[in-house]
Amino acid sequence: MATFTKAWWKEEVIYQIYPRSFKDSNGDGIGDLRGIISKLDYLADLGVDIIWLSPIYESPNDDNGYDISDYYKIHPEFGTMADFDELLAGLHERGMRLIMDVVFNHSSDEHKWFEASRQSKYNPYRDYYFWKPGKNGGPPNNWKSFFGGSAWEYDATTEEYYLHLFTKKQPDLNWENPKVREGIYEIVKFWLDKGIDGFRMDVIPLISKRLDFADSPYEALNETIEKIYSNGPKVHQYINEMYEKVLKHYDIMTVGEGPGISKEVGLNYVGHDRGELNMIFHLDHMFLGHGPLGKFDPVPYSWQDVKDLINDWDAAMGRSGWISVFLDNHDFPRLVSRFGNDKEYRLESAKLLAMMVLTLRGTPCIYQGSELGMSNVHFDSIEDYRDIETHNYYKEFTERGLSPEAFLELVHENGRDNVRTPMQWDDSEHAGFTTGTPWIKANPNYIEINSEKVLADKNSIYYFYQKFLAYRKQTKTLIYGAYEPIATESDKLFVYRRKDKEADLVIVLNHSDLVESCNIDLSEYRLEIQNLENKMAQVLLPWEARLYRKL
């Protein structure tokens, strides 16, 4: 039977806050630190432990803060360093922790390093980034940006191209340069010395480049990401160096976002003896349904595909590795819209997905608003969307001949702004998020779906999360117990066991709009938690979720 090394970051639950959209305290339409401070008791009452803040550093906001111009400063629209210190203290006073989102694959083009780098080919900061001459009158190679178009931008000052795997205002940092690495480690130390509890590291497997810069032979963007951009030749050397020089000297958690990290190489990042990261967010399940051109080029996938990925990843991690379990975040659609039924069975499916996230092996991560059952937004006009990725692909796809209406349907399913609309606090104007004009419009369904309404309903999704979070704290089997998938006749059912010497638990999930039969013998088990009132032992209603404990 599997046994795992114990650690606080395995036992606690992460709640991601997208600060721009969480709560605005001063009426400028942008969420801020004081807005978060005003909701700390709400978070404590829910029962989450670790708050993950998306970037709050100084930034031109080309990619909503993932383009950092000064890693040492708080962006004024979010508040001051004094506000940050108060937030950190407030979380610690309530027994919660704070992890910061950091972006070290690239900086903003307005960072002082890049501003110097682009001045001349002989500037001391030139090789802080990747500069190359063009080829055959165009970019150095055929690499594509994650956000559409070429990954190279021509700069007339020195008549060369610089690499940007994301937007052209996000030039990639050159980790080959030891001065870059030392500068990054100083940033890491600065925030850890302030008392934060760890980092979520954005696109960390991309930091080591294949320096021949050969053309990608792959048509599919996701294949290029895995085989060209990610898992570069020195990525583990660099992460280990950061661990040895800084990270290991603090009692913290590190989680790496893992585009391109397959289950075959996952342990190279998180194996318990690697001296690298504590856990990763792998993205295999989030990339399901993405065609050769990415998320706006959909292809079919099934619930069985999701289950297979979960099972394969758990087997790949074994006793040594650890992942974070999530079904949505700031980059992907709302979980109830993507993996549930956000119409007829929104309440039931949101609870089922909550049970799933909180019972799989790994550290759960809840995205803001999931506890309310917030869903995707269907804006009628591209002008209502703010995400640069959406706008870039809108231009690219419509130029190829796709109608604007057809592209918007794709955005309704997979656009990143689905999860970036304001947190829905009440049914007042702008969902109680701001007294001003919000930076992006609220989802119109805030009249029906909001915190005030949810907190008044004892059968709500919020209280299901609260109940299950408390249960998970008392049930270490859900943390350290072995994971075992249980075969079923229906691919719509997801059944698995979590077991150790303390308890034997079976989780039964009906991921469908249909009534399903469950022919598994659970006569020796007691039903402990379910999301629906149903006394038929071997019949599961649509989106029914149950947790059993062996007697």
C-alpha positions in Angstrom: 0.0 0.0 0.0 1.3 3.4 -0.9 2.6 5.7 1.8 3.7 9.2 1.1 5.9 11.7 2.8 3.8 14.1 4.8 3.9 17.9 4.1 1.6 20.8 4.9 1.2 21.7 1.2 -0.3 18.2 0.6 -2.9 18.6 3.3 -4.1 22.1 2.5 -6.4 23.4 -0.3 -5.5 26.3 -2.6 -7.9 29.0 -3.6 -6.9 31.1 -6.6 -7.7 34.8 -6.7 -7.6 36.7 -9.9 -7.1 40.1 -8.2 -8.4 42.3 -11.1 -11.7 40.5 -10.9 -12.2 39.7 -7.2 -13.3 42.8 -5.4 -12.8 46.5 -6.1 -12.5 48.7 -3.0 -12.2 52.2 -4.5 -14.6 52.3 -7.4 -12.1 52.4 -10.3 -13.5 49.2 -11.7 -10.4 47.1 -11.0 -10.2 44.6 -8.2 -7.4 45.4 -5.6 -5.7 44.3 -2.5 -8.0 46.1 -0.1 -10.9 44.4 -1.8 -9.3 41.1 -1.1 -8.6 42.2 2.5 -12.3 43.0 2.9 -13.2 39.3 2.0 -10.7 37.5 4.2 -13.3 36.3 6.6 -15.4 35.0 3.6 -12.4 32.9 2.6 -11.7 31.7 6.1 -15.3 30.7 6.6 -15.2 28.7 3.3 -12.4 26.6 4.7 -9.6 27.1 2.2 -6.0 27.3 3.4 -3.7 28.7 0.7 -4.5 31.8 -1.3 -2.8 32.0 -4.7 -2.7 35.5 -6.1 -2.3 36.0 -9.9 0.4 38.6 -10.6 0.0 42.0 -8.8 3.4 43.4 -9.8 4.0 46.5 -11.8 3.0 45.8 -15.4 1.7 47.5 -18.6 -1.0 44.8 -18.5 -0.7 43.6 -22.1 -1.4 40.1 -20.7 -3.1 41.2 -17.4 0.0 41.3 -15.3 1.8 38.2 -16.7 4.0 40.8 -18.4 6.0 42.2 -15.4 7.9 45.4 -15.7 9.1 45.5 -12.1 9.1 42.4 -9.9 9.7 44.4 -6.8 6.7 46.8 -7.0 3.0 46.4 -6.5 1.0 47.8 -9.5 -0.6 51.0 -8.3 -4.0 49.8 -9.5 -3.9 47.0 -7.0 -2.6 49.2 -4.1 0.6 49.6 -2.2 3.2 47.5 -0.5 1.7 48.4 2.8 -1.6 47.0 1.5 0.2 43.8 0.5 1.8 43.5 4.0 -1.6 44.0 5.6 -3.1 41.3 3.4 -0.3 38.9 4.2 -0.6 39.5 7.9 -4.4 39.2 7.7 -4.1 35.8 6.1 -1.5 34.5 8.6 -3.7 35.7 11.5 -6.5 33.6 10.1 -4.3 30.5 9.7 -4.1 30.8 6.0 -1.1 31.2 3.7 -0.2 33.2 0.6 1.6 32.1 -2.6 2.6 34.5 -5.3 2.4 34.0 -9.0 5.7 34.7 -10.7 6.7 34.8 -14.3 10.3 34.0 -15.0 10.1 32.7 -18.6 9.6 36.3 -19.8 9.4 39.8 -18.6 7.6 42.9 -20.0 9.2 44.7 -22.9 9.0 47.7 -20.5 11.3 46.0 -17.9 14.5 47.9 -17.5 16.5 44.8 -18.7 14.7 44.7 -22.0 14.7 48.5 -22.5 18.5 48.3 -22.2 18.8 45.1 -24.3 17.1 46.5 -27.3 19.3 49.7 -27.4 22.3 48.1 -29.3 23.9 44.7 -30.1 26.7 45.6 -27.7 24.6 46.6 -24.7 25.6 44.7 -21.5 21.9 43.5 -21.2 21.7 42.3 -24.9 22.0 38.7 -23.9 19.4 38.9 -21.2 17.0 38.0 -24.0 17.2 36.1 -27.3 18.1 38.2 -30.4 18.6 36.7 -33.8 19.0 38.0 -37.4 16.1 37.2 -39.8 16.2 34.5 -42.4 15.1 34.8 -46.0 13.5 38.1 -45.3 11.4 36.9 -42.4 11.7 35.6 -38.8 14.6 33.3 -37.7 12.3 30.2 -37.7 8.7 29.1 -37.9 8.0 29.1 -34.2 4.4 30.3 -33.3 3.3 32.2 -30.3 1.0 30.7 -27.8 -1.3 33.6 -28.6 -1.1 33.4 -32.4 1.2 34.7 -35.0 5.0 34.4 -35.1 7.0 34.0 -31.8 9.5 36.6 -33.2 9.2 40.4 -33.4 11.4 42.6 -35.6 13.1 45.5 -33.8 14.2 48.2 -36.2 16.8 49.7 -33.8 19.2 46.8 -34.2 17.5 45.2 -37.2 17.1 41.9 -35.4 14.3 39.8 -34.0 13.6 38.9 -30.4 11.9 35.8 -29.2 8.5 36.0 -27.4 6.6 32.8 -27.0 3.6 34.8 -25.8 2.7 38.4 -26.8 5.3 40.7 -28.4 5.4 42.7 -25.2 6.6 39.5 -23.3 10.2 38.9 -24.5 11.6 35.6 -23.3 14.4 35.8 -20.8 17.7 34.1 -21.5 18.4 31.7 -18.6 21.7 30.7 -20.3 23.0 34.0 -18.9 24.0 33.5 -15.2 23.3 37.2 -14.5 19.7 36.6 -15.5 19.4 33.7 -13.1 21.0 35.6 -10.3 18.6 38.5 -10.9 15.7 36.1 -10.7 16.9 34.4 -7.5 17.2 37.8 -5.9 13.6 38.5 -6.7 12.6 35.1 -5.2 14.5 35.8 -2.0 13.0 39.3 -1.7 9.4 37.9 -1.6 10.3 35.0 0.6 11.9 37.3 3.1 8.7 39.2 3.3 7.1 36.1 4.6 5.1 34.7 1.7 4.5 30.9 1.7 5.6 30.0 -1.8 5.2 30.5 -5.5 3.2 29.4 -8.4 5.7 29.5 -11.3 4.2 30.4 -14.6 5.2 28.2 -17.7 8.3 27.1 -15.8 9.2 24.2 -18.2 9.8 26.7 -21.0 12.8 28.5 -19.4 15.5 26.4 -21.2 15.5 26.9 -24.9 16.8 24.6 -27.7 19.6 26.9 -28.8 19.7 25.6 -32.4 16.4 27.4 -32.9 15.5 24.8 -35.6 12.1 25.0 -37.3 9.3 23.0 -35.6 8.3 20.1 -37.8 4.9 19.8 -36.0 1.6 21.1 -37.3 -0.2 21.1 -33.9 0.7 23.9 -31.5 0.4 21.6 -28.5 2.9 19.2 -30.0 5.3 22.0 -30.7 4.9 23.1 -27.1 5.7 19.7 -25.7 8.6 18.8 -28.0 10.2 22.1 -28.9 9.3 24.8 -26.3 9.1 22.8 -23.1 11.5 20.4 -21.3 14.6 22.1 -22.7 18.1 20.6 -22.2 18.9 22.6 -19.1 15.5 23.1 -17.5 16.2 20.7 -14.6 19.7 22.2 -14.0 18.1 25.7 -13.7 15.3 24.7 -11.4 17.6 22.7 -9.2 20.0 25.6 -9.0 17.1 27.9 -7.9 16.2 25.3 -5.3 19.7 24.9 -4.0 20.5 28.6 -3.9 17.2 29.9 -2.5 14.1 27.7 -2.2 15.4 25.0 0.1 16.2 27.5 2.8 12.5 28.3 3.4 9.5 26.3 4.6 7.4 27.0 1.5 5.6 25.3 -1.4 6.3 25.6 -5.1 4.0 24.6 -7.8 4.9 24.9 -11.5 2.5 25.4 -14.3 3.2 22.6 -16.7 2.5 23.2 -20.4 4.3 20.5 -22.3 5.0 18.4 -19.2 3.8 14.9 -20.1 3.3 12.1 -17.6 6.4 10.5 -18.9 8.6 13.4 -17.7 6.5 14.7 -14.8 8.6 13.0 -12.0 11.7 14.8 -13.4 10.1 18.0 -12.0 8.5 16.8 -8.8 10.1 13.5 -7.7 10.7 13.7 -4.0 14.5 13.4 -4.4 14.9 15.8 -7.3 15.4 19.1 -5.5 13.1 21.0 -7.9 9.4 21.7 -7.4 6.9 20.4 -4.9 4.2 19.9 -7.4 3.0 20.8 -10.9 -0.2 21.8 -12.6 -0.2 19.5 -15.6 -2.4 20.6 -18.4 -3.2 17.4 -20.3 -6.8 17.4 -19.3 -7.2 21.1 -20.0 -5.8 20.7 -23.5 -8.4 18.0 -24.3 -10.5 19.1 -27.3 -7.8 21.4 -28.7 -7.2 20.8 -32.3 -4.0 21.5 -34.3 -4.6 25.3 -34.1 -5.3 25.3 -30.4 -8.3 26.0 -28.2 -10.3 27.7 -30.9 -9.9 24.7 -33.2 -12.0 22.2 -31.3 -12.0 18.4 -31.7 -14.2 15.9 -29.9 -13.2 14.2 -26.7 -15.0 12.1 -24.1 -15.4 11.8 -20.4 -13.5 8.5 -20.7 -10.5 10.5 -22.0 -10.6 12.7 -18.8 -10.7 9.6 -16.6 -7.9 7.9 -18.5 -5.7 11.0 -18.1 -6.4 11.1 -14.3 -5.6 7.4 -13.9 -2.5 7.6 -16.0 -1.1 10.6 -14.2 -1.7 9.1 -10.8 0.1 5.9 -11.9 3.0 8.0 -13.3 3.5 10.0 -10.1 3.5 6.8 -7.9 4.8 7.3 -4.4 7.3 10.0 -5.3 5.5 12.7 -7.2 2.7 15.2 -6.4 0.4 17.3 -8.6 -2.2 19.9 -8.0 -5.7 18.9 -8.9 -7.8 21.4 -10.7 -10.5 21.7 -13.4 -10.3 25.4 -14.1 -8.2 28.5 -13.5 -7.6 31.9 -15.0 -6.6 30.4 -18.4 -9.4 27.9 -18.9 -13.2 27.9 -18.9 -15.4 27.6 -15.8 -15.4 24.0 -14.6 -19.2 23.7 -14.5 -19.4 24.9 -18.1 -16.4 22.8 -19.4 -16.9 19.6 -17.4 -20.4 19.8 -16.1 -23.8 21.0 -17.2 -24.2 24.7 -16.5 -27.9 24.7 -17.5 -30.3 22.0 -16.3 -27.9 20.5 -13.8 -25.7 23.4 -12.8 -26.1 22.9 -9.0 -25.7 19.1 -9.2 -22.8 19.0 -11.6 -20.9 21.8 -9.7 -21.2 19.8 -6.5 -20.0 16.6 -8.3 -17.0 18.4 -9.7 -16.2 19.8 -6.2 -16.3 16.3 -4.8 -14.0 15.1 -7.6 -11.4 17.8 -7.1 -11.4 17.3 -3.4 -11.0 13.5 -3.4 -8.4 12.9 -6.1 -4.8 12.4 -5.0 -3.0 15.8 -5.1 -3.4 19.3 -3.7 -6.8 20.7 -4.7 -7.0 24.1 -6.3 -10.4 26.0 -6.4 -10.7 29.0 -8.7 -12.6 32.0 -7.4 -16.4 31.7 -8.0 -16.4 27.9 -8.3 -18.0 27.8 -4.9 -20.8 29.9 -6.2 -21.3 27.8 -9.4 -20.2 30.7 -11.6 -20.4 29.8 -15.3 -19.0 30.9 -18.7 -20.1 34.2 -20.1 -21.7 34.7 -23.6 -20.9 38.3 -24.7 -22.5 39.2 -28.0 -19.6 41.3 -29.3 -15.8 40.9 -29.5 -15.6 44.4 -28.1 -16.8 43.1 -24.8 -13.8 40.8 -24.4 -10.5 42.0 -23.0 -8.2 39.1 -23.4 -5.4 39.6 -25.8 -5.3 35.9 -26.8 -9.0 36.1 -27.8 -8.4 39.3 -29.9 -5.3 37.9 -31.6 -7.1 34.7 -32.6 -10.2 36.6 -33.6 -8.1 38.5 -36.1 -6.3 35.4 -37.3 -9.4 33.2 -37.7 -11.6 35.8 -39.3 -8.8 36.6 -41.8 -8.9 32.9 -42.7 -12.6 33.2 -43.5 -14.4 32.2 -40.3 -17.3 34.4 -39.6 -17.2 36.7 -36.5 -20.3 35.0 -35.1 -18.8 31.5 -35.5 -15.6 32.6 -33.7 -17.6 34.1 -30.8 -19.3 30.7 -30.3 -15.8 29.3 -29.9 -14.9 32.0 -27.4 -18.1 31.3 -25.4 -16.7 27.8 -25.0 -13.0 28.3 -24.5 -12.1 32.0 -24.1 -10.1 33.0 -21.1 -12.4 35.8 -20.2 -15.0 33.2 -19.2 -13.2 33.0 -15.9 -12.2 36.7 -15.7 -15.6 38.4 -15.3 -16.1 40.0 -11.9 -16.7 37.8 -8.9 -20.5 37.8 -8.3 -21.0 39.1 -4.8 -24.7 40.2 -4.9 -27.5 41.2 -7.3 -26.7 45.0 -7.3 -25.2 46.7 -10.3 -22.0 45.0 -11.6 -22.6 42.1 -9.2 -21.4 44.1 -6.2 -17.9 43.9 -7.5 -17.4 47.7 -8.0 -19.3 51.0 -7.6 -17.6 52.2 -10.8 -17.4 50.8 -14.3 -15.8 47.3 -14.2 -12.8 46.7 -16.4 -14.8 43.8 -18.0 -18.6 43.5 -17.8 -20.1 41.1 -15.2 -21.8 37.9 -16.4 -25.5 38.9 -16.7 -26.4 35.8 -14.7 -25.2 37.5 -11.5 -28.8 38.3 -10.7 -29.4 34.6 -10.1 -25.8 33.4 -9.2 -24.1 35.5 -6.5 -22.6 35.1 -3.1 -25.4 36.8 -1.1 -28.0 34.4 -2.6 -25.8 31.3 -2.2 -25.0 32.1 1.4 -28.7 32.3 2.2 -29.4 28.8 0.8 -28.2 25.9 3.0 -28.4 23.6 0.0 -26.0 25.8 -2.1 -22.8 24.9 -3.8 -20.9 27.0 -1.3 -22.0 25.0 1.7 -21.2 21.8 -0.2 -17.7 23.0 -0.6 -17.5 24.1 3.0 -18.7 20.8 4.3 -16.4 18.8 2.0 -13.4 21.0 2.9 -14.0 20.3 6.5 -14.4 16.6 5.9 -11.1 16.5 3.9 -9.2 18.1 6.8 -10.5 15.3 9.1 -9.9 12.5 6.6 -6.2 12.1 5.9 -7.0 9.1 3.7 -8.1 11.6 1.0 -4.6 13.1 1.2 -2.2 10.2 1.7 -4.3 7.2 0.8 -3.6 5.2 -2.3 -5.7 5.9 -5.4 -7.3 3.0 -7.2 -9.7 3.3 -10.2 -12.6 0.9 -10.2 -13.9 -0.4 -13.5 -17.6 0.2 -14.4 -19.8 -0.9 -17.2 -20.6 2.7 -18.0 -18.0 5.2 -19.2 -20.2 7.9 -17.7 -19.4 6.7 -14.2 -16.2 7.6 -12.5 -15.6 5.3 -9.5 -12.4 5.1 -7.5 -11.1 4.1 -4.1 -8.9 6.1 -1.7 -7.5 3.7 0.9 -4.9 3.5 3.7 -4.7 1.8 7.1 -7.1 4.5 8.5 -10.0 4.2 6.1 -11.3 2.7 2.9 -13.3 5.2 0.8 -15.1 4.8 -2.5 -16.2 7.8 -4.6 -19.0 7.3 -7.2 -19.6 10.0 -9.7 -22.3 10.0 -12.5 -20.9 12.4 -15.1 -24.0 12.5 -17.2 -27.5 13.9 -17.7 -28.8 10.3 -17.6 -29.8 7.9 -14.8 -27.1 5.3 -14.5 -27.0 1.9 -12.9 -24.1 1.2 -10.5 -23.5 -2.5 -10.1 -20.6 -2.3 -7.7 -21.1 -4.1 -4.4 -21.0 -1.5 -1.6 -22.9 -3.5 1.0 -20.0 -3.2 3.4 -19.8 0.6 3.0 -21.7 3.4 4.6 -22.8 6.4 2.5 -21.2 9.5 4.1 -21.7 12.3 1.7 -23.9 12.8 -1.4 -25.0 15.8 -3.5 -28.5 14.6 -4.0 -31.3 13.1 -1.9 -31.5 9.6 -3.5 -32.1 6.4 -1.5 -31.8 4.0 -4.5 -28.5 2.3 -3.7 -27.6 1.1 -7.2 -29.2 3.8 -9.3 -27.5 7.1 -9.7 -29.5 10.2 -10.8 -28.0 12.6 -13.3 -24.8 14.2 -11.9 -25.1 12.4 -8.6 -22.0 12.1 -6.5 -21.4 9.9 -3.5 -18.7 9.1 -1.0 -18.8 5.8 0.9 -16.7 4.7 3.8 -16.1 1.0 4.6 -17.7 -0.1 7.9 
